[in-house]
Amino acid sequence: MGYSRSGILTTTVSIAVIGAGNWGRRVVREIQTLSRQSRTVNLHSVVDNSPTALASCEQELGPSDYRVDYQSLLSDPDLSAVHICTPTSTHFEIASAFIKAGKNVLVEKPITLNSREAYQLVEQANAERIVLSTGHLHRFNNGLRALKSALEPRVLGEPYYLELEWTAILPPQSHGEVINELAPHPFDIANCLTGQWPAKISCTARGYRNGNNEEVAFITCEYEDGLCADIELSLLDPWERRKLKVVAEEGSANLDCLDQKVILRHGERIVNMPIIPSNTLREEIRHFANCVSRNRLSQIFYNDNSGLLGAQVVSCLEAARESLFEERPVKVNFPSQYRESVVMQ
């Protein structure tokens, strides 16, 4: 433990990054930056089962504790937390092992491949009283925060419907598909903005370059209060788009999640909201470390991107896939013990 410049008691959160691919290296860079900025976070180690990936990481990011196996970390008393950046199929096994070892966990989206395992991680984290977070980093997007503040009676009022575009050109996927690859963020953003999860989901999708995997999908979400959200997903579009449009009682708004710009239309008036873009990944890691520190000191904290949110997103992904296969609208299934949190975010 130590003291910040303001005299507040702080704890250093030592984080190991599991997975040294492109995203894992981005996470390592942000932890290194936060470590230089303050003593609240430090990079404990980097783990990947590929020596080649570790060598590439070391060449790019410098010396650290590089390991090909995470097992020895489970009993390491100096390790506070892990950030899991491995393929989704490995998330449950790795996250569960660290949770049972009493380590705090931030796992990239989607938190698991199925909701049964996702809610199991939530239950395990609750039992161990540790922090479980999911990589829904747009909750730290200043553009989304600004748009959320505009959805008030005095500005835009209640939303009528949302349109989300989440597209990019990617190589043919041998294992992944567009729903798991791209839908988690739109589902989470819609929840962050409205405080609701969809009651019913309809989905159509198709693959073109690889018939075994869907590359384009169109998802319609229906909410209990009549709100509707349409989501377009594509792994074929040469233009990378991360856009959201809201049509509401008193006007409309457009958000570009990449440059974090919001344009409001209120009557005849058009306003470009003044926004300082945030480093969403850095803010996510900072928030995670703060939750870990406050939990360690038995202080009250609110986890903005909790594991439960991640599990609820997986429930939406499952409903979308079920709708696709059965060719009908499907009700989203949330476990009964979490139904209250579905309507009270």
N, C-alpha and C positions, 0 to 999 in steps of 0.2 A: 504494500500500500504506500501511497504518497499523498502529497498535497498539491493542488493546482495553484496557479498564480493568484487566484481569488481566495485561496485558503480553504477550499472545499476538499474534503477527503476523497481521494480517488484510488482506484485499483487498476493495475496494468492487466489487460486481457491479452493473453498469449494465444495466438491463433495459428493452427496448422492448416495449410491448404491441401486438400486431397484432390488430385487431378491437375496435371501440368500441361494441359492443352491450351488452346488460344485463350479461352475464357479464364482458365485457372491462372495463366500468366498475368492477365489483366487484374485479377483479384490480388495477386502477389504484389503487383506494382502499387495498387491503392493502399494495401496494408503498409508497405514500405514508406509511402508518402505520409500516411497518418502517423506512423512511428516517428518520423522526423519532426512532424508538427507538434506532437505531444507525447507524453509517456503513458498514455492510456491504452495504447495498442502496440503490440510487437509481433513480428513474424517468428513463430516458433520453428516451423519446418515446412517442407514441401514434399508431398508423397505422390508417386506415380509408379505403376508397375512396369513402365517402359524406361529403361536406362537412357534410350535415345532422347525421349521427351525431357527427362531430367537434365541431360547434358545441354540440350537446347535452352532450357530454362536458365541454367547456370550461366551459360554464355551471354544470354540476353540481360539477366537481372542480377548477376553477381553471386558471390558465395553465400551459402546458407546451409542449413541442415537438410540435405536431400536424401530421401529414403525410397526404397522400392516396395515397402510393406508398411501398412499402418498399424499392425498388431502391437508393436512395442509402445505405441503412443497411448494405448488404452489405459495403461497403468502409470503413465508419466505424471507425477504430481505437479510438474511445472506447466503442463498444458491446460489452458482454460477452456478452449473452444476449437471447433473445426469448421471450415467452410468447404463444403463438398461440391466439387465441380466435375464429377465423373459422369459417364453416361447414365441416363435415367434408370435403366434396368438394374444398376448397382446401388441406387440411392437407399433403398430400404435396408439392405444388408449392412451397409456402412454406417448409415445414420443410427440404426438400432443398436449396433455394437457400441458406438460412442455414447449414446444416451444411457445404456445400461451401465457404462463405465462412469457415469456421472459427469460427462463432458457436455458443454453447451454446443448446439448444432445450428448452423445456417446451411440449408441445402438448396441447391438451385432448382428452378422450376422445370417441369412439374415435380412436386415433391416425391411422388412415386408413380408407378404405372397404373395402379388401381386404388380405389378409395378404401378398400379393406385395410391395406397396408398403411395408407396415409393416416387414417384415424387411429390405427394401432400405434403409430409413432407419436401422435398427439397424446394418447393415453399413457404411453411409456414416459414421455417428457413430464406430464403432470405428476406421475407417480414418483419420479426422481427429483421433482421440483427444480428442473433446469429449463433454460431458455431454448425453445425450438422456433426457428424462423425459416421463412421460405424466400427464395430470390425473386420476389415481385417488386423489382426496384422502381417501377414507375410510381409507387406510392411516395417516392422522394423526388418526383418530378415537379419542379416549381410551376410549370405550365399547368399541370393537372391540379395542383393545389389552388392556383389562381382561378381556374375554371370552376372548381368546386365552390369557392367563395362567392362566385357570381350566381350560382344557383340558389338565390334567396328571393323572397317575395319582392324586395325592394329593387332587385336587378332583373333577373330573367324569370324568376318564379319556378314553378314545378315543371320538370321536363315532360314533354309528350313522347318523344322517341329519340333514340341514339343511332348513329351510323358509325361503324368503326371499320377502317381499312388497315390491314396488316399484311403487307406484301413484300417480297424480295425474290430475286433470282438466286436459286441455290442448285448445286449439282443434284442429279438423281439420287434419292436416298435409298440405301439398301435395307435399312432397318426402321428409320423414322417415317412419319407421315405428317401431313400438314396440320391436322387437328392437334396432336400432341406438341408439334414443333412451334406453332404460332398462336394457337387459341388461348393458352394460359394468360397472357398479358391482357388481351381484350376482355376476357371474362373478369379478371381482377380489376381492371380499370373501371369497367361498368359498375362493379360493386363499390369501389372506392368513391365513385362520383355520386351514386344514388343511395348507398347504404342498403341495397337489396340484392338478393340472389334470384335468378329466374325460377319461376315455378314450372315452366314448360319450355322445351327446346325442340326445334326442328332443324334438320341438317341435310343438305345434299352435298355430294363431293364426287370428284373424279380424278383419276390419274391418267397422264398422257404419255410421258416418257417411260414410265415404269408402271405397268398395269397392276402390280401388287401393292402399290402405295398411292393413296390419294395425295394429289398435289395442289388441288384447288377445292375450296369448300365455301359454302354459303350457309350461315347459321342465323336462325331467328330465335330470339329469346323473348318470352312473354312473362310479365311480372304480375303479381297479385293485384296491384293497383291500376292495371291497364297500360303501364309503360311497356314499350317495345324497343328492342335493340337488334339491329341487323349488323352482322359481322361478315366481312369479306376477307378470306384468307387465300394467299397464293404463294407458291414456291416457284412460279413461272414468270412473274411480272418483272421486267428489267428495271422498273422504278421501285426503289425501296420506299414504301409509304408506311407511316405510323401515324394515322390521322383519325380524329374523332370529331363528329359533328353532333351538336345537341340542338334540337328544336324544342322550345319551351313556351310557356304562357305569354311571356312578355318580349320574346325575341329569340335569337339563336346565337350559337357560338361555334367557332371552329378552332381546334387545337391540333398543332403539329407536335407530336411527342418528341421528334428528333431535335428540332431547334427550340422547343418549349415556347412557342409563340401562340398567343390566344387572340382571336379577333371576335369581338362582340358586335352584334347588330341589335339595336334596341330602337324599334320604330325606324325612323329615317337616319338615325345616328349610328355611325360605325366607329368603334373604338379599338385601337390596338393596345392591349393591356401592357403596362410597363412591367417586365419580368426579367430578373437576373437568372439565367439558366443555372441549374444545379448540376453537380457531378453526381448522378443518381447512384452509381455503384459505390462511390466513396461515402456518400451519406447513408446508404444502406448498411455498410460495414460499421460506420461510426455509431449508428443507431443500435445495431446488434451489440456492439461492445458496451454501449451505455446500459442496455437492458441487462447484460451479464453482470456488469459492475453493481448496478442497483439491486439485482437479485442476490448477489453475493453479500451485500450489506443489509439484506432484509428490508429494503426500501420498496415502496410502491412504484411500479412502472407499467407503462402501456406498450405492448409490442405491436407496432404498426403493421408488420408483415408476419404475423404469427403462423405457426404450423397449422393451426385450425383453418386460417384463411386459405393456406395452400391445399389442405385436404378438401375444402369446399369447392375449390377450383377443379380438383380432380373429379368430384361428383358431377360437375358440369361437363367435363370432358367425356365422362362415361355416358352421360345422357345424349350428348351429341353423336357419339359413335353408335349408340343403340338406335337412335332415330335414323341414322344413315343406313344401318343394316336392315331395320324393320320397315323403313320407308313410311314413317308416321311420326307425329309429334309425341314426345316422351316427357313424362313428369320427372323432375330432378329429385333424386332420392337422397335426402340428408338423414343421418342417424337421429333417432328420436331424442337422444340426450343433447343434441346440438341444434334442435329446431328453433329454440329461442334466439340463438345467435344468428340465425338466417334472417330474421326480421329486425334484429337490434344490433347493428354493427357499431 
